[in-house]
């Protein structure tokens, strides 16, 4: 009982396990989750995830341009094109992450989304909120010591290296 009240009286950080959540005791992102430091299964870097997002946004914009025929001199036309591009990106991301675990950009850069519980497919139930939160940008940018953004934590997923 004294251990419980002592940790409670000592503040919230004392209630944590000895090593859990402490960036000084974690040698690499994902170590406390049992993921390797590098190679397949290691946590993907922010740069690689950002690069995959840029590739996916370009693909979505090009696909949308086939249908919307944007006029670069008309701001209203470009605004509409951009909104349709976000919708296209969302559909591509939800469908491909739910089914295959990666988008075209992720596949090109050798990363994928996996479930934390070890299930084979991410599925729509996790892919939809993850994509919505990614579209808001801020939840995806705020990452913890394991390299997981709020969108991944909410969906119970993590982005790792394929190779």
C-alpha positions as CSV (number, residue, x, y, z in Angstrom):
1,X,0.0,0.0,0.0
2,X,2.8,2.4,0.7
3,X,4.2,1.9,-2.8
4,X,0.8,3.0,-4.3
5,X,0.3,6.0,-2.0
6,X,4.0,6.9,-2.3
7,X,3.8,7.1,-6.0
8,X,0.5,9.0,-5.9
9,X,2.0,11.5,-3.4
10,X,5.1,11.8,-5.4
11,X,3.3,13.0,-8.5
12,X,2.3,11.4,-11.8
13,X,5.8,10.7,-13.1
14,X,6.5,8.5,-10.1
15,X,3.5,6.3,-10.9
16,X,5.1,5.2,-14.2
17,X,7.2,2.1,-14.4
18,X,10.9,2.6,-13.8
19,X,11.7,2.8,-17.6
20,X,8.4,3.4,-19.2
21,X,8.0,6.7,-20.9
22,X,11.4,8.0,-20.0
23,X,13.2,9.2,-23.1
24,X,16.5,9.0,-21.3
25,X,16.2,5.3,-20.6
26,X,14.8,4.4,-24.0
27,X,17.7,3.9,-26.5
28,X,15.7,4.1,-29.7
29,X,12.1,4.8,-30.7
30,X,10.0,1.7,-30.3
31,X,12.3,-0.1,-27.9
32,X,9.8,-0.3,-25.1
33,X,7.3,-1.7,-27.7
34,X,9.7,-4.5,-28.5
35,X,10.6,-3.1,-32.0
36,X,14.1,-3.4,-33.4
37,X,16.4,-0.4,-33.6
38,X,16.8,-0.6,-37.4
39,X,15.8,-2.8,-40.3
40,X,12.4,-4.4,-41.0
41,X,9.9,-3.7,-38.2
42,X,11.8,-0.6,-36.8
43,X,9.9,2.6,-36.3
44,X,9.9,4.7,-39.5
45,X,11.5,8.2,-39.2
46,X,9.5,11.4,-39.4
47,X,11.4,12.3,-42.6
48,X,10.4,9.0,-44.4
49,X,6.8,9.4,-43.3
50,X,6.7,13.0,-44.5
51,X,8.2,12.0,-47.8
52,X,5.6,9.3,-48.2
53,X,2.9,11.9,-47.5
54,X,4.3,14.3,-50.1
55,X,4.3,11.5,-52.7
56,X,0.8,10.5,-51.9
57,X,-0.4,14.1,-52.1
58,X,1.2,14.5,-55.5
59,X,-0.4,11.3,-56.7
60,X,-3.8,12.4,-55.4
61,X,-3.4,15.9,-57.1
62,X,-2.4,14.3,-60.4
63,X,-5.4,11.9,-60.3
64,X,-7.7,14.7,-59.4
65,X,-6.3,16.9,-62.2
66,X,-7.5,14.3,-64.7
67,X,-11.1,15.0,-63.7
68,X,-11.1,18.6,-62.5
69,X,-8.8,20.2,-65.1
70,X,-7.5,22.9,-62.8
71,X,-6.9,26.4,-64.1
72,X,-3.7,27.6,-62.4
73,X,-4.6,31.3,-63.0
74,X,-8.0,31.0,-61.3
75,X,-7.9,30.9,-57.5
76,X,-11.5,29.5,-57.2
77,X,-10.6,26.7,-59.6
78,X,-7.4,25.8,-57.6
79,X,-9.3,25.9,-54.3
80,X,-11.8,23.4,-55.7
81,X,-9.0,21.3,-57.1
82,X,-7.3,21.3,-53.8
83,X,-10.4,20.2,-51.9
84,X,-11.0,17.4,-54.4
85,X,-7.4,16.4,-54.0
86,X,-7.7,16.0,-50.3
87,X,-10.8,13.9,-50.8
88,X,-8.9,11.7,-53.4
89,X,-6.0,11.4,-51.0
90,X,-8.3,10.4,-48.2
91,X,-10.0,7.7,-50.3
92,X,-6.6,6.3,-51.5
93,X,-5.2,6.4,-47.9
94,X,-8.2,4.7,-46.3
95,X,-8.6,2.0,-48.9
96,X,-4.9,1.1,-49.2
97,X,-4.0,1.3,-45.5
98,X,-7.1,-0.7,-44.5
99,X,-6.4,-3.4,-47.1
100,X,-2.6,-3.5,-47.7
101,X,-1.1,-1.4,-44.8
102,X,0.5,1.1,-47.1
103,X,-0.2,3.9,-49.6
104,X,1.8,4.3,-52.9
105,X,4.2,6.8,-51.2
106,X,4.7,4.5,-48.2
107,X,5.3,1.5,-50.5
108,X,7.8,3.6,-52.6
109,X,9.7,4.6,-49.4
110,X,9.6,1.1,-47.8
111,X,7.3,1.8,-44.8
112,X,3.9,0.5,-43.8
113,X,1.2,0.8,-41.1
114,X,0.8,-2.1,-38.7
115,X,-1.6,-2.7,-35.8
116,X,-0.2,-2.7,-32.3
117,X,-2.2,-5.8,-31.5
118,X,-0.4,-7.8,-34.2
119,X,-3.5,-8.4,-36.4
120,X,-2.7,-8.8,-40.1
121,X,-4.8,-6.0,-41.6
122,X,-5.3,-2.5,-40.3
123,X,-9.0,-2.5,-41.4
124,X,-11.5,0.3,-42.0
125,X,-12.3,0.8,-38.3
126,X,-8.7,1.9,-37.7
127,X,-7.8,3.4,-41.2
128,X,-10.7,5.9,-41.3
129,X,-10.0,7.8,-38.0
130,X,-6.3,7.6,-38.7
131,X,-6.7,9.2,-42.1
132,X,-9.1,11.9,-40.7
133,X,-6.7,12.8,-38.0
134,X,-3.8,12.8,-40.5
135,X,-5.7,15.2,-42.7
136,X,-5.9,17.6,-39.7
137,X,-2.1,17.6,-39.7
138,X,-1.5,18.5,-36.0
139,X,-2.3,15.1,-34.6
140,X,0.1,13.5,-37.0
141,X,2.9,16.0,-36.2
142,X,2.7,15.6,-32.4
143,X,4.7,12.4,-31.8
144,X,5.7,10.6,-28.6
145,X,9.0,8.9,-27.7
146,X,8.1,5.9,-29.7
147,X,7.6,7.9,-32.9
148,X,3.8,7.5,-32.9
149,X,1.6,10.5,-33.7
150,X,-1.7,11.1,-32.0
151,X,-3.4,9.7,-35.1
152,X,-1.5,6.4,-34.7
153,X,-2.1,6.2,-31.0
154,X,-5.8,6.8,-31.5
155,X,-6.0,4.1,-34.1
156,X,-3.7,1.6,-32.3
157,X,-1.2,1.6,-35.1
158,X,2.4,2.4,-35.8
159,X,4.4,3.0,-39.0
160,X,7.4,0.7,-39.4
161,X,10.1,-0.1,-42.1
162,X,9.3,-2.8,-44.6
163,X,12.9,-3.4,-45.5
